[in-house]
């Protein structure tokens, strides 16, 4: 499973890219707007930090297929490498996706809340579909089960479209998505931290330190 960072905060991206095995960064208009800065400067800086090979998903601001395609071409030209345009599922979005497939520009169909939405997005040629787990959980919609069903249906029909699950509030949701075989999760840094944390781990590390220092004091292996 791939871990992607769901933020446009430059310092957070710089930090997490250094400490976590990230496959890339996802943004959306809300995430970008939070930064209150020049769009091109921001996304170019993100690309510089993560490098050309990692994925960068940026959402279109257009509503009509032709304009979505035009924007996607410009984004691809400027951001190069592993670039994917995020398009919310709708008729214009599907039309744009079919055209972008022909042009070889990757699409992440986003704002997915049901398996039928995901299946038709895959059929149109989306490389990724992005179901929103926590927003479904918030309305008692069982977000992780929706993501799991999308994985099952895409596998059943032999689709090469991948499930990039978005909208998380806790590590348990990430765990359930991994168990279901979801291909990627996009999370904020708090979730990454929650994924690696466990009180028993903290206790184990403290125990190792205590036992070592009781015999060797401040010496480390490098001091022998
Ligand atoms: C992906 O980029 C989604 O837009 C995002 O993960 C949604 O998360 P939220 O429900 O926390 O806003």
Boltz pocket constraint, residues with backbone or C-beta under 6 A from the ligand:
constraints:
  - pocket:
      binder: B
      contacts: [[A, 6], [A, 26], [A, 27], [A, 28], [A, 130], [A, 132], [A, 134], [A, 135], [A, 166], [A, 167], [A, 168], [A, 186]]
      max_distance: 6.0
